[in-house]
Amino acid sequence: QVQLVESGGGLVQAGGSLRLSCAASGSIFNVMGWYRQAPGKQRELVAITSGDSTNYADSVKGRFTISRDNAKNTVYLQMNSLKPEDTAVYYCNARQTWALKDYWGQGTQVTVSS
C-alpha cells in the first residue's frame, strides 16, 4: 500500500523559511514533486524532480529548492523568502509514469503572514 506522509508546514512571517518533507513508502516512483492549492484556486505545480531534472513554477524560482533522498524515498521542499501569496495547502505527489499512476499526500498547510 502506497503512503505519502508530509510534514513541515506551519505559520511563518513573510521573508521566513520552511522545509517540507514527504516520506513515501510501499513502492518506487520515478517522479516526485510538490503542488499547492490556495483557497478558491486550482491546484498548481510548485516543483518536481525526476532523476537529475528539476522544474519549478516561475513564481517560486530562486526561492524554493526541491531535493530527493532516494535511499529514504523522501522528497523535500526548502522554501525561502516566503511571501503571503505562498499561503496554501501543499501536497506531495509521487508518480509512476510507466504505470500511469499518481499518488497524493494528505496535504500540509503553509501560512505566510505579512
Buried (B, 14 or more C-beta within 10 A) or exposed (E): EBEBBBEBBEEBEEEBEBBBBBBBEEBEBEBBBBBBBBEEEEBEBBBBBBEEEBEBBEEBEEBBBBEBEEEEBBBBBBBBEBBEEBBBBBBBBBBBEEEEEEBBBEBBEBBBEE
